[in-house]
Amino acid sequence: MAHISVKDFSYRHASRRDFALRNITFEIEHGQKLLLLGASGSGKSTLLHAMAGLLGEDEGEHSGELVVNGVPGMVLQDPDSQVIAAKVGDDVAFGCENMGIEREEIWRRVPKALHRVGLDLALDHPTHALSGGQKQRLALAGVLAMGADIVLLDEPTANLDLEGVQEVVATVDQLDTTVIVVEHRVSTWIDHVDHVVVIGEDGVLAQGSPQQVLESQGRRLADAGVWVPGVDPELPPALQCPTHAPAILEARDLSVGWDTPLHRIDHFDLHEGYSTVISGANGTGKTTFMLTLAGLLPALGGEVRASAALSAGKSAKPHAWKSKDLARRIGYVFQDPEHQFVAKSVREEILVGLEGERAQRRADEVLEVLGLAKLAQANPFTLSGGQKRRLSVATVLIHSPKVVMLDEPTFGQDRNTFIALVTLLRELTEHGTTVCSITHDPLFQRALGDCEVTL
């Protein structure tokens, strides 16, 4: 009997007219490692949630058949959002405790699960001291301790640096369970799975062994938005950032952090009209640094100063500006898109605080460019991860700020939406907007790393 059997399965969210999934059919055998592919918004994450039993009856309607002969456990994109407890052992035990498993059995399972994912740490090791890759392996240990024999991974490496990616892939490689991985970057997993299923708007586009699918369907799949190895998009290389370019924001003797300093930056200039990329390992303080530059977090020492053109009569210190003035000057796209959503529909979200025909026309333009026009009436929280990311970008761009800052802008993007996003950001710099991004994506860095900073 197949571990998971999907036959003509369709699903539609209650708040959306379009189907998240339509006529999906395939089977997964015991112990099989499967890579689930598809364009952004094709329903990959929705299908994983269906397999995990996480789609409530009041959230949408479905038809067809989906049978799971096993115990599923799910690991999500964001490492930090899945950490529950302050200590490693307690975190792994949390799920078992909620299942009502006997205490003695829980603490028999916990060290065994940690060993299976290669986290041979003391049970009282603090979870805040773990790297991103270790946190993902901790989440994996938690679902294994609960008895999962089907592991569902929803873009588990999207927010990780290279070392963290390698840790997670190597751990999954050693598992003897059934594994289903949703991931956009095919090259990360292609040598570690034995089956591929590609889904599209009208069902399964292709399925079979990785070699068979990519050799026979590679070009077609790339055109459909799949990241096919060896078929990288052709994008103009980054510009050379001249040292004499004027600074629109500058930092001097800057100490950044929340309670205690993480970094001290002696000298940093954000050059006007260019794209700057900030990179570095997980936990090095990239987000904290950019939040401070953007005026959203106070400096713990030193200062950030805006140019006269950016401050436009206000204080030279962005942190002193009112939120309305700040939004018009510096647009910030957070790492978690949902932190920015406040409206009931995509279109309303983009138009928050704006009125008039000009704003309406601008909204239509941004929706079309970012591939969200068909989703204008959808609830933002029903979008896929990649669609949410593009919506968060849209909510910033519609204000036409002089500076745009983006934290991991390409996670969840398929090949086509990646091209659209990179092209849009380059067009912004060509029209004088300054762009600053945090990324682990080398392709993004090659295209938009006019100026580079490594923390």
Beta strands, then each sheet from edge to edge (+ up, - down):
strand 1: 4-13
strand 2: 21-28
strand 3: 33-37
strand 4: 60-68
strand 5: 72-75
strand 6: 150-154
strand 7: 178-182
strand 8: 195-200
strand 9: 203-208
strand 10: 247-257
strand 11: 261-271
strand 12: 275-279
strand 13: 301-306
strand 14: 330-333
strand 15: 403-407
strand 16: 434-438
strand 17: 451-454
sheet 1: 2+ 1- 4+
sheet 2: 5+ 6+ 7+ 3+ 8+ 9-
sheet 3: 11+ 10- 13+
sheet 4: 14+ 15+ 16+ 12+ 17+
end
